[in-house]
């Protein structure tokens, strides 16, 4: 398992558009992806689950990946968040 933290800089945080983009990107990997915030961890491949975290702008989240392509998945998802959800 690999994990890292990243600051969500989108002005609204994880909302419908950003959660959808994240979940879609995460779904392209074989590894299990988790997103953690404020002591709660959810499936990173589920847009609705991500939205339940209530992540606001400038919040620090932890992303973890576990599986055959975990390093590639984690790097791609961290970059997606750092690039403000622009591919």
FENJODA-V993091 format. One record per residue. N is the residue number from 1. SS is DSSP state (alpha for helix, beta for strand, coil for the rest). NEAR is the number of other ideal C-beta (glycine too) atoms within 12 Angstrom. Layout:
[[N/SS/NEAR] [N/SS/NEAR]]
This chain:
[[1/coil/17] [2/beta/25] [3/beta/26] [4/beta/26] [5/beta/19] [6/beta/32] [7/beta/22] [8/beta/35] [9/coil/23] [10/coil/28] [11/coil/14] [12/coil/20] [13/coil/28] [14/coil/40] [15/coil/24] [16/alpha/17] [17/alpha/20] [18/alpha/34] [19/alpha/36] [20/alpha/22] [21/alpha/27] [22/alpha/47] [23/alpha/29] [24/alpha/23] [25/alpha/33] [26/alpha/38] [27/alpha/22] [28/coil/21] [29/coil/29] [30/coil/16] [31/coil/29] [32/beta/27] [33/beta/41] [34/beta/33] [35/beta/45] [36/beta/25] [37/beta/29] [38/coil/16] [39/coil/10] [40/beta/17] [41/beta/22] [42/beta/32] [43/beta/28] [44/coil/45] [45/coil/29] [46/coil/24] [47/alpha/26] [48/alpha/18] [49/alpha/26] [50/alpha/41] [51/alpha/25] [52/coil/19] [53/coil/33] [54/coil/22] [55/coil/33] [56/coil/20] [57/coil/19] [58/coil/16] [59/beta/24] [60/beta/21] [61/beta/40] [62/beta/31] [63/beta/45] [64/beta/29] [65/beta/33] [66/beta/21] [67/coil/21] [68/coil/13] [69/coil/20] [70/alpha/26] [71/alpha/20] [72/alpha/21] [73/alpha/34] [74/alpha/33] [75/alpha/22] [76/alpha/31] [77/alpha/44] [78/alpha/30] [79/alpha/20] [80/alpha/34] [81/alpha/39] [82/alpha/20] [83/coil/19] [84/coil/21] [85/coil/29] [86/coil/14] [87/coil/14]]
